[in-house]
Amino acid sequence: MTDEDTTDAGASPTGSRSGVAEYLNMGTSIALGVALGLVFGTVLGQLTWGLILGAAFGVVLGALVQARRRLR
């Protein structure tokens, strides 16, 4: 094993973890949006539109959170 192999093996995968965390946050916001859309769609009698609009709201909310996080 060379010195290059040991440095690569000992490197922490922080870049991949932050990427996974971003997807989890985005997925969470989409899921919460769909859940809210499901509730409102059921109440209003338009389940399909509730799911579509809820997912769209979740995507926009997740994108805004990610953009704000990157500005810090």
C-alpha positions in Angstrom: 0.0 0.0 0.0 1.5 3.4 -1.0 1.1 6.7 0.8 -1.5 7.8 -1.7 -3.6 4.7 -1.0 -3.6 5.4 2.7 -4.6 9.1 2.4 -7.5 8.2 0.1 -8.6 5.4 2.4 -8.5 7.6 5.5 -10.3 10.5 3.9 -13.7 11.2 5.3 -16.6 11.2 2.8 -18.0 14.6 4.0 -18.8 15.7 0.5 -21.0 12.7 -0.1 -22.7 13.1 3.3 -23.6 16.7 2.6 -25.0 15.7 -0.8 -27.2 13.0 0.8 -28.4 15.4 3.4 -29.4 17.9 0.7 -31.5 15.2 -1.0 -33.0 14.1 2.3 -34.1 17.7 3.0 -35.5 18.1 -0.4 -37.3 14.7 -0.2 -38.7 15.6 3.2 -40.1 18.9 1.9 -41.7 17.1 -1.1 -43.2 14.5 1.2 -44.6 17.1 3.6 -46.0 19.1 0.7 -47.7 16.0 -0.7 -49.1 15.1 2.7 -50.5 18.6 3.1 -51.8 18.4 -0.5 -53.4 15.1 0.3 -55.3 16.6 3.3 -56.4 19.7 1.5 -57.3 17.8 -1.7 -59.4 15.4 0.3 -61.2 18.3 2.1 -61.8 20.1 -1.2 -62.8 17.0 -3.2 -59.9 17.4 -5.7 -57.4 14.7 -4.5 -55.3 14.7 -7.7 -54.9 18.5 -7.8 -54.1 18.5 -4.1 -51.3 16.0 -4.6 -49.9 17.9 -7.6 -49.9 21.3 -6.0 -48.6 19.9 -2.7 -45.6 18.3 -4.4 -45.0 21.5 -6.4 -45.1 23.4 -3.1 -42.7 21.0 -1.5 -40.2 21.3 -4.4 -40.2 25.1 -4.3 -39.9 25.1 -0.5 -37.0 22.6 -0.7 -35.2 24.6 -3.4 -35.6 27.8 -1.3 -34.2 26.2 1.8 -31.2 24.8 -0.2 -30.5 28.2 -1.8 -30.6 29.9 1.5 -28.3 27.3 3.0 -25.7 27.8 0.3 -25.7 31.6 0.7 -24.5 31.3 4.3 
